[in-house]
């Protein structure tokens, strides 16, 4: 038996908080698949343990590095980005470390915790009112369009660099260069499928590009809200939903490579919430709505075409970012 007093391998002393981004743990779920009578494995990459509590820390750093190396981001230049809060948190940290003022533009439909966290990290946060008819804590595609308009205006007015997570290649590269290789190494090359809720599409495309370079038979599944399966080309019946950070009813995403998609999955709000609770209660993984949506998709697959297989997914962000919602009420 291992000595409980033995110190685990520790990362080296960091010179900046940005050096602690990535290399997150991966956990094999021991209870949930068995309790559901399912045959197969679910491996959860705990991205909520990044310093900004989400996978978006990775892309914030990669996008800034790419822009700096290409001469697009000048020393001391202001950075502006549209965000649901997670990318903004990552950019608040990385911009501060690299000497750039940062302005986050966010819909009022996102949780207040995120705005407070970004401000605490030194960001200027500009909140944009939701579109008429939108529901609190549920950001629609129309809401996102209003935020985009504000972000473009602020970028122009301030002569800023727009760190556009929906278009910049750094978003994909962060996951192709880092998250994907980590999943492959931590799973010891056993992953047969990857499930990912679609926000920008960057994590899906980046991870799948790397995994397919190691094994061309790995299957990738994109998760969407049940009422808004736009990427799957199906009818949109409900734009508003509880799964923040994605599902914007857009028929395509610039960074999502459809050639990498084996199939699309739909998850209801209730399924996402129930699976988020399962992660927390049964496995000690305290994620947000999209983490639950990913798990719900994985359980669908183990009950059908991926029976007996090994499915990897991301616990995208922390449940702490949703304490003002009914997620953990």
C-alpha positions, 0 to 999 in steps of 0.5 A: 500500500502507498505511504499516505505521507509520501509527497506526490510529484509537484510542479516546479515553482511558478514565476507567474499564475499563467504558468499554472494553466493546464496539466489538469487532473483526469478522473475515471468515474467509479460510481456513475456508469455502474449505478446506471447499469452501463458498461464502459468507462468515462474519463473526466478532464477536470478543467475547472481546476485551472487557476481561473476555474475553467478550460478557457484559461488555456485559450486566453493564454494561447490567443495572447501568445499567438497575437504577440508573436505575430505582432498583432498585439502591441506592448501595453495595448488594451485587449477587448473580448466578448465573454460569458465570463470564463474566457474573460477571467482567463484574459483578466489574469493573463493580460495583467501578467503580460501588461495589457489592460483588459475590457470584458464585454458580457451579457447581463444574462450571465451570472453575477459571480463571473463579473465580480471575479473579473473585476477582482482580477483587474478587468473592466467589465461592461455589461450589455442588457439582454434582448427583449424576451430573453430570460435571466441566466439564459443567454440566447443568440440574440443576446450574444449578437448585442454583446458582439455589437458592443465589443466591436464598438469598444474595440474601435473607440479604444484602439484595442486588440480584439481577442475574438475567441470565436475566430482566433486560431489560438483557441483551437491550438490551445487544445490541440497543443495541450488538452488533447495530448494530456487526455491521450497521455493520462488515458494511456491511449485508451480513449475511443470517443470524445464528447464536448458541449459546443461553445466556440467549438475550439475545444472540440476541434483542437482535442479531436485534431490531436486525438485523431492524429494518434488514432483515426478511429476515435469518434467525436460527439458535439453536444447541444441543448435539446431545444436548439440543435442548430449545428445538427441542422435540426429545427430550433424550438427553444433558443433559451436554455440553462446551459451557459457558455454555448448553445447559441442557436448558430447554424455554424461556428467558425472554429468547429470543424464538422468533418471531425464530428461523428454525430450530434447529441441533444441534452435537456436542461433537466438532464444537464442539471441532474448529471451535474448533481451526480458529478458533485455528489457521487464523484466529488467533481464540482462542475457547472451546467456544461460539465453536466451536459457533457456527462449526460451525452456520455451516458447516452452513448454508453447506453447505445452505440458506445457501449463498452467504450472509453469516453473522455469529456471536460468538466469545463468550469466550476460550480462556484460560478453558478451559485446565484442560479438554481443549479445547486439550489 
